[in-house]
């Protein structure tokens, strides 16, 4: 076979380079197309069920509905009326008390159980995860009805424990006890899923890192505090953000418990119940939207703070 001339060699090299460039371009195009195809359905749902209702709610919050006369537009009147309503401060205190009890308790319990499961990995680990997740299968109105039965001294299997705490009405459910009761319900319903999530994150921590820490003389507490907890901060931040948003929206549970303990729970106990009262009881959609927008601002601000503090999107956080 005759050797190729220098010009033929250069021509073949340029042809191979062009082929490699086209191959890389096709690979990048396929990668971007695949990414967009995964994101598009979510973006469509976000626009339809997130952004459009939010914009509509903000626009409605500027519409003032007087008792007599036609509606008119004002940028501040509904917000001023909502903030000066005595029920808003009371509902905010109720929800704040509930969040202060529920969120720290749930995070501690979830983290402690996940650590215990990670430290004692047995052949029953899968069964343990399943059992911890089962209570989370009962949520919403069904969970509220279940706990209404559990907290009724006349019917609960724990009636001997509940009777000393029952009021004159014969029930332990009241405005004052609701933060504790809702916290118990929230932990029972939500902890299982978060335990499974944190356990999965713990098993993903490199064994080399843990063994190196043990060789350096780190005890169990130091490993938890200085290695596992920092490596789980993005997961804990995610749990906090989602739980906080759910906590601010608490509605079904106090609504059902209040219906079961008539006269013991205010119909506007939570902020979302007050929004419901504005919309359905007073037909004042402007004030309902204004309070909803204020709730959105609070939860988004809290989420941004948590994301900043936990460096949620940093690649070395996981």
SENULO-384228 format. One line per field, with one value per residue: residue number from 1; residue in one letter; x, y, z of N, C-alpha, C in turn. Coordinates in Angstrom, 3 decimals, padded with zeros to 6 digits. Layout:
BEGIN
n c(NUM,...);
res c(a,...);
nu c(X,...);
nv c(Y,...);
nw c(Z,...);
cau c(X,...);
cav c(Y,...);
caw c(Z,...);
cu c(X,...);
cv c(Y,...);
cw c(Z,...);
***
This chain:
BEGIN
n c(1,2,3,4,5,6,7,8,9,10,11,12,13,14,15,16,17,18,19,20,21,22,23,24,25,26,27,28,29,30,31,32,33,34,35,36,37,38,39,40,41,42,43,44,45,46,47,48,49,50,51,52,53,54,55,56,57,58,59,60,61,62,63,64,65,66,67,68,69,70,71,72,73,74,75,76,77,78,79,80,81,82,83,84,85,86,87,88,89,90,91,92,93,94,95,96,97,98,99,100,101,102,103,104,105,106,107,108,109,110,111,112,113,114,115,116,117,118,119,120,121,122,123,124,125,126,127,128,129,130,131,132,133,134,135,136,137,138,139,140,141,142,143,144,145,146,147,148,149,150,151,152,153,154,155,156,157,158,159,160,161,162,163,164,165,166,167,168,169,170,171,172,173,174,175,176,177,178,179,180,181,182,183,184,185,186,187,188,189,190,191,192,193,194,195,196,197,198,199,200,201,202,203,204,205,206,207,208,209,210,211,212,213,214,215,216,217,218,219,220,221,222,223,224,225,226,227,228,229,230,231,232,233,234,235,236,237,238,239,240,241,242,243,244,245,246,247,248,249,250,251,252,253,254,255,256,257,258,259,260,261,262,263,264,265,266,267,268,269,270,271,272,273,274,275,276,277,278,279,280,281,282,283,284,285,286,287,288,289,290,291,292,293,294,295,296,297,298,299,300,301,302,303,304,305,306,307,308,309,310,311,312,313,314,315,316,317,318);
res c(x,x,x,x,x,x,x,x,x,x,x,x,x,x,x,x,x,x,x,x,x,x,x,x,x,x,x,x,x,x,x,x,x,x,x,x,x,x,x,x,x,x,x,x,x,x,x,x,x,x,x,x,x,x,x,x,x,x,x,x,x,x,x,x,x,x,x,x,x,x,x,x,x,x,x,x,x,x,x,x,x,x,x,x,x,x,x,x,x,x,x,x,x,x,x,x,x,x,x,x,x,x,x,x,x,x,x,x,x,x,x,x,x,x,x,x,x,x,x,x,x,x,x,x,x,x,x,x,x,x,x,x,x,x,x,x,x,x,x,x,x,x,x,x,x,x,x,x,x,x,x,x,x,x,x,x,x,x,x,x,x,x,x,x,x,x,x,x,x,x,x,x,x,x,x,x,x,x,x,x,x,x,x,x,x,x,x,x,x,x,x,x,x,x,x,x,x,x,x,x,x,x,x,x,x,x,x,x,x,x,x,x,x,x,x,x,x,x,x,x,x,x,x,x,x,x,x,x,x,x,x,x,x,x,x,x,x,x,x,x,x,x,x,x,x,x,x,x,x,x,x,x,x,x,x,x,x,x,x,x,x,x,x,x,x,x,x,x,x,x,x,x,x,x,x,x,x,x,x,x,x,x,x,x,x,x,x,x,x,x,x,x,x,x,x,x,x,x,x,x,x,x,x,x,x,x,x,x,x,x,x,x,x,x,x,x,x,x);
nu c(000.854,000.587,002.290,000.592,000.366,001.592,-000.328,-002.651,-002.743,-003.148,-005.643,-007.201,-006.975,-008.257,-010.809,-011.450,-011.404,-013.544,-015.596,-015.479,-016.182,-018.814,-019.989,-019.732,-021.322,-023.835,-024.149,-024.258,-026.605,-028.517,-028.349,-029.219,-031.806,-032.980,-032.898,-034.577,-036.985,-037.604,-038.056,-040.084,-042.863,-043.106,-042.749,-045.001,-047.041,-046.311,-046.766,-049.546,-050.819,-049.506,-048.142,-050.096,-052.500,-051.340,-050.730,-053.333,-054.460,-052.975,-053.835,-056.558,-056.413,-056.322,-058.838,-061.523,-064.266,-066.975,-069.474,-071.800,-072.570,-070.613,-067.767,-064.353,-061.018,-058.075,-054.787,-053.904,-055.953,-057.287,-055.154,-054.489,-056.869,-056.889,-054.562,-055.211,-057.267,-058.426,-058.521,-056.534,-054.011,-054.407,-054.781,-052.287,-050.618,-051.526,-050.797,-048.057,-047.326,-047.902,-046.068,-043.638,-043.588,-043.962,-042.133,-039.279,-039.431,-040.151,-037.961,-035.837,-036.682,-036.945,-034.302,-032.912,-034.039,-033.402,-030.605,-030.266,-031.257,-029.375,-027.073,-027.532,-027.755,-029.620,-030.908,-033.516,-033.886,-035.238,-037.894,-038.157,-037.983,-040.306,-042.303,-041.951,-042.841,-045.517,-047.517,-047.610,-049.198,-051.777,-053.387,-054.469,-058.006,-058.779,-056.750,-057.221,-059.773,-059.144,-057.410,-059.132,-060.790,-058.827,-058.132,-060.390,-061.672,-063.860,-063.930,-061.407,-058.659,-056.748,-058.007,-057.807,-055.482,-056.079,-058.320,-057.680,-056.837,-058.991,-061.440,-064.262,-066.090,-065.624,-063.713,-060.368,-059.653,-059.105,-058.801,-056.381,-054.995,-054.658,-052.239,-050.372,-051.705,-051.980,-049.276,-048.519,-050.074,-048.950,-046.292,-046.694,-047.873,-046.060,-043.395,-042.442,-041.916,-039.868,-037.933,-037.215,-036.115,-033.884,-032.475,-031.740,-030.018,-028.022,-026.939,-025.655,-023.369,-019.896,-018.131,-015.427,-014.828,-016.026,-014.580,-012.020,-012.382,-012.826,-010.330,-008.850,-009.571,-012.095,-015.091,-018.418,-020.302,-018.843,-018.575,-021.221,-021.881,-019.896,-019.540,-021.737,-024.072,-023.366,-023.152,-025.708,-027.131,-028.431,-030.543,-031.920,-032.567,-034.323,-036.412,-037.223,-038.134,-040.306,-041.942,-042.433,-043.922,-046.179,-047.036,-047.826,-050.053,-051.944,-055.129,-057.228,-057.048,-057.510,-060.045,-061.609,-061.225,-062.301,-064.966,-065.623,-065.350,-067.380,-067.736,-065.378,-063.149,-062.000,-063.489,-061.848,-059.252,-056.727,-054.573,-055.221,-057.813,-058.973,-058.676,-060.416,-062.779,-063.052,-063.481,-065.715,-067.545,-067.823,-067.836,-065.768,-063.521,-061.340,-060.036,-059.473,-057.668,-055.673,-054.690,-053.762,-051.703,-049.963,-049.264,-047.908,-045.704,-044.393,-043.711,-042.113,-040.020,-038.964,-038.145,-036.138,-034.246,-033.533,-032.466,-030.242,-028.777,-028.253,-026.806,-028.082,-028.066,-025.428,-022.818,-021.193,-022.669,-024.142);
nv c(-001.202,002.143,004.859,007.643,010.955,014.078,016.098,014.605,013.325,015.547,016.333,014.116,014.284,016.725,016.017,014.013,015.542,017.303,015.442,014.555,016.916,017.329,015.061,015.596,017.872,016.811,015.119,016.989,018.312,016.261,015.800,018.270,018.352,016.136,016.973,019.241,018.011,016.628,018.700,020.307,019.298,019.811,022.589,023.417,022.587,024.156,026.756,026.665,025.836,027.153,029.752,031.211,031.115,032.499,035.066,035.835,035.815,037.874,040.036,040.001,040.670,043.394,044.249,045.771,044.971,046.483,046.607,047.846,048.989,049.293,047.313,048.362,049.456,049.251,049.690,049.177,048.880,046.379,044.906,046.451,046.214,043.466,043.129,044.657,043.283,041.664,038.919,038.005,038.369,036.709,034.195,034.007,033.780,031.305,029.532,030.033,029.046,026.358,025.705,026.181,024.144,021.816,021.715,021.759,019.489,017.422,017.427,016.689,014.146,012.742,012.856,011.544,008.924,008.113,008.119,006.099,003.894,003.813,003.269,000.745,-001.449,-003.983,-007.203,-006.669,-004.132,-003.081,-003.755,-002.216,000.387,000.375,000.066,002.436,004.202,003.710,005.119,007.584,007.150,007.712,010.579,014.072,014.614,012.050,011.371,013.371,012.624,010.140,010.916,012.518,010.639,009.301,011.280,011.626,011.315,009.691,007.646,006.885,004.520,005.291,006.482,006.583,007.991,010.413,011.523,013.030,015.415,016.481,018.998,020.937,020.316,017.706,016.950,016.917,018.532,021.781,025.365,026.092,023.649,022.716,023.309,021.404,018.972,019.031,018.962,016.389,014.921,015.839,014.923,012.154,011.717,012.790,012.122,009.568,009.447,011.351,010.145,007.927,009.280,010.651,008.467,007.192,009.182,009.085,006.534,007.036,008.386,008.351,005.440,005.474,008.026,007.969,005.885,006.994,009.074,007.614,006.381,008.611,008.987,009.965,010.090,008.598,010.678,012.907,012.154,012.227,014.959,016.496,015.381,013.767,015.382,017.975,017.050,016.401,018.711,020.001,018.279,018.393,021.079,021.059,019.468,021.178,023.454,022.456,021.432,023.727,025.279,023.609,023.685,026.380,026.310,024.897,023.530,021.570,019.814,021.374,022.189,019.833,018.699,020.759,020.614,018.209,018.703,020.609,024.090,024.302,024.906,027.629,028.829,030.228,029.460,028.923,030.560,029.885,028.995,031.403,032.705,031.091,031.729,034.448,034.175,032.421,032.790,035.579,036.394,037.898,038.162,039.687,040.369,037.752,036.984,038.881,038.145,035.604,036.246,037.566,035.403,033.877,035.546,035.450,032.681,032.286,034.073,032.901,030.473,031.319,032.319,029.962,028.486,030.051,029.917,027.195,026.648,025.484,024.809,024.342,022.337,020.813,020.343,018.041);
nw c(000.000,-000.908,000.661,002.309,001.074,002.507,002.350,002.045,004.501,006.220,005.312,006.009,008.789,009.321,008.508,010.369,012.671,012.165,012.168,014.826,016.175,015.230,016.339,019.087,019.220,018.551,020.747,022.857,022.121,022.327,025.063,026.139,025.082,026.303,028.978,028.930,028.163,030.464,032.246,031.178,031.580,034.340,034.402,032.990,034.754,036.931,035.974,035.369,037.766,039.767,039.247,037.736,039.451,041.594,040.582,039.917,042.483,043.721,042.183,042.847,045.510,045.603,045.178,046.622,048.625,049.656,052.323,051.568,048.364,045.293,044.227,044.452,043.552,045.473,046.640,049.189,051.086,051.666,052.738,054.944,056.404,056.948,058.494,060.708,061.809,064.648,064.771,063.105,064.383,066.589,065.338,064.105,066.341,067.332,065.222,065.218,067.771,067.427,065.345,066.658,068.524,067.023,064.724,065.695,067.380,065.611,063.816,065.496,066.394,063.952,062.956,065.018,065.001,062.389,062.573,064.494,063.082,061.056,062.483,063.486,061.443,060.345,059.226,059.267,058.416,056.153,056.777,059.089,058.050,056.511,058.465,059.904,058.041,057.642,059.354,058.034,055.869,056.472,056.227,056.294,056.299,057.121,058.940,060.851,061.782,062.891,064.984,066.407,067.531,069.059,070.911,072.418,075.511,076.193,074.359,073.583,073.573,075.334,077.460,080.264,080.696,079.503,080.818,083.262,082.100,080.831,080.172,081.468,079.551,078.982,077.143,075.803,073.831,072.846,072.310,073.527,073.892,071.375,069.811,070.851,070.380,067.573,066.948,067.766,065.973,063.564,063.708,063.813,061.314,059.456,060.032,059.243,056.407,056.211,057.812,056.280,054.103,055.291,056.275,053.903,052.928,054.869,054.464,052.141,052.706,052.439,053.375,053.687,054.620,057.165,058.362,058.311,060.112,062.461,062.725,063.324,065.879,066.484,068.310,068.602,068.958,067.980,065.312,064.479,064.942,063.618,061.101,059.963,060.435,059.219,056.540,055.970,055.898,053.754,053.212,055.645,055.585,053.401,054.434,056.487,055.071,053.508,055.544,057.050,055.232,054.977,057.623,058.002,056.428,057.798,058.128,057.660,059.860,062.382,061.657,061.440,063.998,065.515,064.719,065.843,068.531,069.621,070.139,071.512,069.991,068.164,065.169,063.480,064.060,062.878,060.443,057.811,058.156,058.768,056.321,054.844,056.155,055.520,052.735,052.378,054.516,054.747,052.183,051.114,049.007,048.427,050.872,051.709,049.709,050.174,052.735,052.079,050.281,052.033,053.670,051.772,051.275,053.754,053.992,051.695,052.227,054.556,053.442,051.655,053.467,054.839,052.714,052.085,054.505,054.797,052.588,050.356,047.605,047.040,045.688,047.300,049.488,049.786);
cau c(000.000,001.432,002.134,-000.189,001.118,001.369,-001.609,-003.744,-002.802,-003.783,-007.061,-007.887,-007.035,-009.318,-012.096,-011.725,-011.710,-014.913,-016.506,-015.531,-016.932,-020.238,-020.453,-019.885,-022.484,-025.044,-024.269,-024.739,-028.005,-029.363,-028.370,-030.089,-033.186,-033.478,-033.131,-035.769,-038.176,-037.949,-038.466,-041.264,-044.130,-043.149,-042.948,-046.409,-047.832,-045.971,-047.441,-051.000,-051.340,-048.724,-047.956,-051.365,-053.308,-050.681,-050.965,-054.768,-054.681,-052.432,-054.745,-057.818,-056.189,-056.493,-060.253,-062.199,-065.705,-067.643,-070.757,-072.802,-071.976,-069.843,-066.354,-063.403,-059.629,-057.179,-053.565,-053.545,-057.090,-057.515,-054.020,-054.637,-057.999,-056.507,-053.563,-055.828,-058.289,-057.931,-058.438,-055.281,-052.948,-054.695,-054.494,-050.834,-050.065,-051.846,-049.959,-046.679,-047.150,-047.885,-044.810,-042.535,-043.589,-043.924,-040.963,-038.074,-039.650,-040.119,-036.611,-035.015,-037.142,-036.607,-032.848,-032.487,-034.434,-032.599,-029.258,-030.329,-031.400,-028.108,-026.062,-027.881,-028.298,-029.870,-031.673,-034.882,-033.857,-036.312,-039.146,-038.181,-038.323,-041.711,-043.135,-041.873,-043.523,-046.957,-048.413,-047.718,-050.190,-053.066,-053.196,-055.625,-059.229,-058.791,-055.888,-057.898,-060.838,-058.495,-056.913,-060.304,-061.158,-057.764,-058.089,-061.692,-061.587,-064.975,-063.806,-060.010,-058.042,-055.903,-058.911,-057.334,-054.446,-056.645,-059.378,-057.233,-056.610,-060.250,-062.088,-065.650,-066.857,-065.324,-062.751,-059.070,-059.450,-059.494,-057.895,-055.073,-054.304,-054.555,-050.857,-049.743,-052.402,-051.586,-047.869,-048.524,-050.607,-047.991,-045.136,-047.129,-048.180,-044.992,-042.035,-042.025,-041.314,-038.582,-036.972,-036.728,-035.256,-032.618,-031.747,-031.111,-028.888,-026.952,-026.272,-024.887,-022.101,-018.802,-017.582,-014.026,-014.819,-016.337,-013.455,-010.905,-012.688,-012.605,-008.883,-008.345,-010.012,-013.395,-016.124,-019.707,-020.909,-018.108,-018.907,-022.568,-021.941,-018.958,-019.528,-023.053,-024.996,-023.059,-023.394,-027.162,-027.796,-029.348,-031.748,-032.653,-033.139,-035.479,-037.492,-037.689,-038.892,-041.580,-042.757,-042.868,-045.010,-047.358,-047.492,-048.552,-051.316,-052.779,-056.545,-058.160,-057.009,-058.315,-061.436,-062.283,-061.221,-063.256,-066.319,-065.858,-065.428,-068.124,-067.626,-064.068,-062.121,-062.452,-063.589,-060.732,-058.084,-055.501,-054.631,-055.950,-059.237,-059.426,-058.833,-061.652,-063.899,-063.206,-063.975,-067.020,-068.473,-068.044,-067.796,-064.817,-062.381,-060.194,-059.300,-058.950,-056.481,-054.627,-054.066,-053.029,-050.463,-049.072,-048.731,-046.930,-044.487,-043.709,-043.119,-041.025,-038.897,-038.359,-037.457,-034.902,-033.284,-033.043,-031.618,-028.970,-028.043,-027.823,-026.126,-028.909,-027.744,-023.996,-022.598,-020.507,-023.533,-024.672);
cav c(000.000,003.322,005.811,008.842,012.208,014.947,016.811,013.650,013.122,016.724,016.306,013.104,014.775,017.735,015.318,013.356,016.590,017.766,014.373,014.577,018.104,017.076,014.072,016.274,018.771,015.974,014.649,018.099,018.583,015.210,016.006,019.410,017.984,015.241,017.776,020.072,017.156,016.301,019.903,020.942,019.003,020.522,024.011,023.610,022.502,025.319,027.942,026.517,025.665,027.939,031.165,031.856,031.422,033.507,036.383,036.130,036.135,039.211,041.017,040.034,041.287,044.844,044.530,046.003,044.701,047.093,046.001,048.491,049.663,048.489,047.056,049.298,049.006,049.968,048.894,048.915,048.804,045.007,044.500,047.173,045.630,042.129,043.248,045.254,042.356,041.017,037.470,037.689,038.231,035.507,033.021,033.942,033.232,029.874,028.818,030.144,028.093,025.011,025.499,026.131,022.818,020.721,021.625,021.253,018.117,016.473,017.327,015.914,012.747,012.163,012.687,010.532,007.587,007.785,007.777,004.791,002.877,003.727,002.670,-000.669,-002.014,-005.418,-007.735,-006.165,-002.689,-002.738,-003.820,-001.067,001.572,000.269,000.310,003.853,004.986,003.392,006.178,008.670,006.815,008.271,012.029,014.911,014.462,010.719,011.460,014.192,011.814,009.128,011.526,012.972,009.457,009.008,012.303,011.700,010.455,008.749,006.561,006.551,003.454,005.921,007.357,006.739,009.034,011.671,012.073,014.122,016.649,016.891,020.168,020.762,019.749,016.287,016.695,017.579,019.391,023.173,026.302,026.070,022.358,022.333,023.232,020.135,017.881,019.082,018.546,014.916,014.453,016.149,014.019,010.805,011.639,013.213,011.693,008.344,009.744,012.044,009.165,007.153,010.176,010.877,007.190,007.026,010.111,008.591,005.384,007.530,008.966,007.425,004.707,005.880,009.231,007.567,005.101,007.919,009.782,006.679,006.217,009.831,008.993,010.620,009.268,008.557,012.007,013.780,011.752,012.745,016.420,017.159,014.772,013.413,016.524,018.924,016.471,016.265,019.989,020.338,017.455,018.956,022.330,020.723,019.050,022.367,024.327,021.818,021.335,025.077,025.653,022.829,024.159,027.636,026.052,023.967,023.885,020.450,019.222,022.132,022.257,018.579,018.570,021.736,020.105,017.103,019.256,021.846,025.135,024.290,025.399,028.762,028.496,030.904,029.160,029.061,031.609,029.388,029.004,032.793,032.929,030.393,032.494,035.644,033.837,031.751,033.345,037.009,036.628,038.980,037.497,040.596,040.154,036.379,036.987,039.673,037.326,034.528,036.831,037.783,034.084,033.508,036.341,034.930,031.359,032.430,034.705,031.882,029.493,031.936,032.368,028.598,028.116,030.766,029.447,025.802,026.520,024.391,024.427,024.129,020.952,020.057,020.208,016.686);
caw c(000.000,-001.038,001.786,001.988,001.011,003.678,002.171,002.307,005.962,006.824,004.949,006.842,010.173,009.396,008.399,011.653,013.659,011.920,012.612,016.289,016.590,014.987,017.322,020.370,019.128,018.647,022.133,023.690,021.753,022.926,026.508,026.444,024.749,027.355,030.179,028.719,028.142,031.848,032.981,030.581,032.276,035.620,034.140,032.620,035.993,037.762,035.434,035.459,039.138,040.718,038.915,037.337,040.639,042.432,039.959,040.076,043.892,043.985,041.559,043.617,046.820,045.491,044.962,047.906,048.564,050.822,052.708,050.702,047.207,044.333,044.524,043.858,043.663,046.396,046.801,050.602,052.025,052.143,053.581,056.209,057.134,057.427,059.560,061.898,062.306,065.870,064.555,062.418,065.388,067.388,064.515,063.917,067.590,067.381,064.254,065.692,068.879,066.820,064.618,067.619,069.167,066.049,063.847,066.366,067.871,064.504,063.271,066.445,066.367,062.644,062.859,065.991,064.541,061.203,063.056,065.146,062.038,060.326,063.357,063.703,060.203,060.478,058.100,059.376,058.128,055.214,057.526,059.993,057.258,056.113,059.646,060.246,057.013,057.610,059.860,057.062,054.844,056.898,056.323,056.002,057.081,057.758,060.112,061.860,062.391,063.725,066.218,067.172,068.324,070.016,071.961,073.085,076.705,076.280,073.384,073.305,074.374,076.359,078.211,081.646,080.685,079.022,081.689,084.142,081.340,080.199,080.754,081.886,078.434,078.865,076.067,075.983,072.663,073.058,071.635,074.166,073.747,069.961,069.302,071.245,069.674,066.161,066.855,067.820,064.686,062.501,063.810,063.440,059.885,058.565,060.384,058.559,055.108,056.405,058.347,055.131,053.323,055.983,056.335,052.593,052.839,055.757,053.827,050.991,053.173,052.152,054.523,053.844,055.465,058.543,058.883,058.555,061.357,063.569,062.880,063.963,067.276,066.675,068.924,067.894,068.983,067.068,063.936,064.187,064.979,062.708,059.762,059.426,060.445,058.115,055.224,055.791,056.130,052.662,053.406,056.775,055.095,052.565,055.343,057.209,054.158,053.163,056.756,057.420,054.323,055.371,058.929,057.829,055.736,058.560,057.969,057.790,061.200,063.361,061.193,061.800,065.459,066.037,064.477,066.783,069.903,069.357,071.139,072.188,069.072,067.364,063.739,062.797,064.905,062.073,059.420,056.640,058.501,058.655,054.875,054.471,056.701,054.678,051.397,052.371,055.507,054.536,050.723,050.876,048.387,048.464,052.132,051.685,048.858,050.831,053.783,051.399,049.756,053.179,054.037,050.749,051.497,054.951,053.729,050.718,052.936,055.421,052.588,051.148,054.589,055.078,051.564,052.237,055.676,054.640,051.279,049.852,046.229,046.829,045.295,048.347,050.668,049.906);
cu c(000.882,001.213,001.367,000.720,000.773,000.045,-002.786,-003.893,-003.499,-005.281,-007.824,-008.019,-008.149,-010.688,-012.460,-012.089,-013.133,-015.928,-016.646,-016.341,-018.434,-020.799,-020.677,-021.114,-023.785,-025.261,-024.797,-026.205,-028.934,-029.472,-029.310,-031.551,-033.785,-033.780,-034.390,-037.035,-038.585,-038.551,-039.791,-042.581,-044.234,-043.401,-044.390,-047.296,-047.577,-046.707,-048.943,-051.506,-050.551,-048.696,-049.263,-052.266,-052.681,-050.920,-052.424,-055.082,-054.160,-053.351,-056.041,-057.638,-056.329,-057.953,-060.975,-063.692,-066.381,-068.962,-071.879,-072.068,-071.156,-068.393,-065.488,-061.988,-058.840,-055.957,-053.328,-054.724,-057.321,-056.390,-054.111,-055.753,-057.638,-055.542,-054.157,-056.943,-057.742,-057.769,-057.119,-054.150,-053.163,-054.382,-052.989,-050.149,-050.325,-050.930,-048.489,-046.386,-047.044,-046.554,-043.633,-042.452,-043.306,-042.605,-039.705,-038.234,-039.523,-038.705,-035.718,-035.388,-036.722,-035.115,-032.368,-032.833,-033.635,-031.177,-029.238,-030.452,-030.096,-027.030,-026.287,-028.531,-028.407,-030.626,-033.122,-034.963,-034.995,-037.669,-039.280,-038.554,-039.798,-042.624,-043.126,-042.645,-045.037,-047.840,-048.601,-048.721,-051.564,-052.868,-054.525,-056.812,-059.286,-057.933,-056.559,-059.008,-060.263,-058.042,-058.029,-060.791,-060.114,-057.728,-059.443,-061.681,-062.689,-064.778,-062.378,-059.518,-057.125,-056.737,-058.430,-056.277,-055.058,-057.601,-058.884,-057.033,-057.881,-060.851,-063.512,-066.506,-066.579,-064.350,-061.448,-058.787,-059.983,-058.521,-056.477,-054.298,-054.053,-053.118,-050.165,-050.375,-052.011,-050.128,-047.760,-049.007,-049.595,-046.790,-045.529,-047.331,-046.965,-043.622,-041.552,-041.324,-039.963,-037.528,-036.366,-035.766,-033.888,-031.793,-031.047,-029.914,-027.715,-026.208,-025.422,-023.568,-020.991,-018.274,-016.124,-013.910,-015.051,-015.188,-012.242,-011.126,-012.444,-011.122,-008.248,-008.815,-011.336,-014.395,-017.424,-020.353,-020.207,-018.414,-020.275,-022.538,-021.090,-018.959,-020.943,-023.994,-024.648,-023.366,-024.892,-027.886,-028.753,-030.646,-032.599,-033.292,-034.367,-036.674,-038.087,-038.572,-040.271,-042.513,-043.280,-044.037,-046.294,-047.928,-048.277,-049.921,-052.265,-054.241,-057.463,-058.213,-057.788,-059.780,-062.199,-062.338,-062.207,-064.692,-066.661,-065.969,-066.094,-068.004,-066.279,-062.961,-062.700,-062.463,-062.516,-059.447,-056.785,-055.690,-055.390,-057.450,-059.799,-059.599,-060.137,-062.878,-064.147,-063.920,-065.396,-068.019,-068.819,-068.075,-066.868,-063.531,-061.144,-059.372,-058.723,-057.668,-055.341,-053.922,-053.274,-051.697,-049.469,-048.455,-047.661,-045.617,-043.696,-043.012,-041.975,-039.809,-038.180,-037.590,-036.143,-033.842,-032.686,-032.105,-030.254,-028.140,-027.509,-027.014,-026.750,-028.471,-026.250,-023.730,-021.926,-021.369,-024.016,-023.612);
cv c(001.242,004.266,007.055,010.054,013.061,015.696,015.889,013.390,014.296,016.744,015.298,013.582,015.800,017.071,014.634,014.379,017.098,016.726,014.344,015.751,017.904,016.088,014.709,017.190,017.982,015.490,015.744,018.399,017.552,015.412,017.148,019.073,017.093,016.022,018.606,019.227,016.737,017.507,020.470,020.598,019.726,022.007,024.309,023.575,023.709,026.568,027.858,026.545,026.442,029.415,031.865,032.116,032.484,034.914,036.792,036.525,037.522,040.282,041.143,040.736,042.801,045.243,044.613,045.802,045.308,046.395,046.551,049.180,048.721,048.331,048.112,048.804,049.898,049.079,048.460,048.573,047.381,044.549,045.178,046.566,044.264,042.229,043.849,044.383,041.603,039.502,037.079,037.461,036.969,034.231,032.866,033.378,031.731,029.069,028.868,029.167,026.665,024.741,025.384,024.789,021.724,020.610,021.139,019.808,017.114,016.305,016.485,014.431,012.063,011.887,011.586,009.120,007.173,007.400,006.391,003.680,002.703,003.049,001.178,-001.241,-003.525,-005.911,-007.295,-004.674,-002.279,-002.748,-002.621,000.200,001.557,000.607,001.788,004.710,004.824,004.511,007.327,008.394,007.381,009.767,012.749,014.641,013.113,010.727,012.264,013.409,010.756,009.724,012.148,011.842,009.195,010.004,012.513,010.770,009.408,007.542,006.086,005.367,004.008,006.840,007.582,007.830,010.394,012.320,013.173,015.448,017.181,018.094,019.865,020.126,018.257,015.949,017.436,018.550,020.791,024.065,026.198,024.784,021.983,022.347,021.904,018.971,017.859,018.665,017.025,014.341,014.669,015.236,012.607,010.670,011.907,012.639,010.511,008.597,010.417,011.101,008.357,008.002,010.354,009.591,006.920,007.942,009.639,007.422,005.815,008.177,007.929,006.762,005.078,007.096,008.848,006.770,005.975,008.689,008.886,006.458,007.433,009.964,009.680,009.641,009.349,009.932,012.961,013.448,012.315,014.256,017.064,016.565,014.559,014.615,017.559,018.351,016.301,017.607,020.362,019.533,018.020,020.289,022.084,020.307,020.264,023.231,023.742,021.773,022.701,025.534,024.909,023.328,025.456,027.402,025.157,024.440,022.721,019.961,020.046,022.239,021.004,018.409,019.551,021.293,018.978,017.567,020.615,022.836,025.226,024.875,026.508,028.390,029.201,030.690,029.360,030.141,031.141,029.291,030.426,033.176,032.308,031.170,033.768,035.296,033.297,032.364,034.786,037.378,037.786,038.370,038.399,040.402,038.741,036.310,037.758,038.853,036.172,035.042,037.082,036.465,033.632,034.257,035.795,033.601,031.450,033.063,033.689,030.857,030.054,031.977,030.982,028.159,028.785,030.171,028.034,025.582,025.355,023.890,024.258,022.649,020.138,019.866,018.796,015.730);
cw c(000.000,000.126,001.339,001.942,002.239,003.554,002.436,003.788,006.639,006.525,005.790,008.285,010.328,009.329,009.709,012.726,013.474,012.386,014.116,016.801,016.399,015.996,018.689,020.369,019.243,020.069,023.043,023.401,022.392,024.432,026.876,026.165,025.824,028.624,030.067,028.743,029.554,032.572,032.472,031.290,033.613,035.411,033.776,033.869,036.882,037.289,035.675,036.895,040.191,040.386,038.563,038.556,041.529,041.880,040.116,041.526,044.247,043.403,042.365,044.960,046.787,045.275,046.310,047.727,049.786,051.126,051.831,049.554,046.352,044.777,043.847,044.147,044.616,046.646,048.244,051.502,052.560,053.070,054.948,057.055,057.718,058.608,060.840,062.468,063.520,065.700,063.883,063.422,066.222,066.602,064.281,065.166,067.689,066.459,064.678,066.828,068.355,066.127,065.580,068.340,068.145,065.294,064.564,066.843,066.732,063.946,064.183,066.374,065.068,062.544,063.808,065.516,063.309,061.602,063.692,064.107,061.265,061.169,063.546,062.447,060.344,059.247,058.137,059.022,057.202,055.913,058.466,059.240,056.868,057.294,060.011,059.254,057.069,058.171,058.884,055.974,055.194,057.123,056.130,056.905,057.789,059.011,061.222,062.554,063.311,065.060,067.041,068.067,069.410,071.176,072.638,074.297,076.780,075.379,073.188,074.135,075.460,077.248,079.648,081.738,080.354,080.026,082.625,083.411,080.688,080.933,081.170,080.788,078.244,077.750,076.347,074.837,072.959,072.311,072.203,073.952,072.285,069.417,069.637,070.473,068.196,065.970,066.877,066.492,063.559,062.518,063.361,061.934,059.005,058.825,059.551,057.236,055.242,056.981,057.196,054.290,053.990,056.090,055.000,052.421,053.703,055.111,052.641,051.403,053.006,053.423,054.756,054.765,056.929,059.157,059.157,059.849,062.562,063.805,063.547,065.404,067.522,067.283,068.130,067.830,068.014,065.606,063.543,064.008,063.881,061.294,059.230,059.355,059.367,056.734,054.934,055.833,055.000,052.782,054.549,056.382,054.245,053.433,056.047,056.309,053.863,054.381,057.172,056.536,054.683,056.691,058.829,057.195,056.534,058.534,058.318,059.238,062.232,062.957,061.637,063.318,066.090,065.832,065.449,068.221,069.814,070.515,071.815,071.322,068.208,065.877,062.907,063.598,064.132,061.012,058.184,056.915,058.409,057.179,054.391,054.947,055.899,053.366,051.415,053.334,055.225,053.050,050.366,050.315,048.374,049.715,052.199,050.847,049.517,051.911,053.172,050.848,050.895,053.653,053.051,050.963,052.688,054.650,052.728,051.376,053.828,054.594,052.057,052.239,054.835,053.954,051.674,053.364,055.494,053.360,050.505,048.481,045.986,046.602,046.391,049.566,050.854,050.369);
***
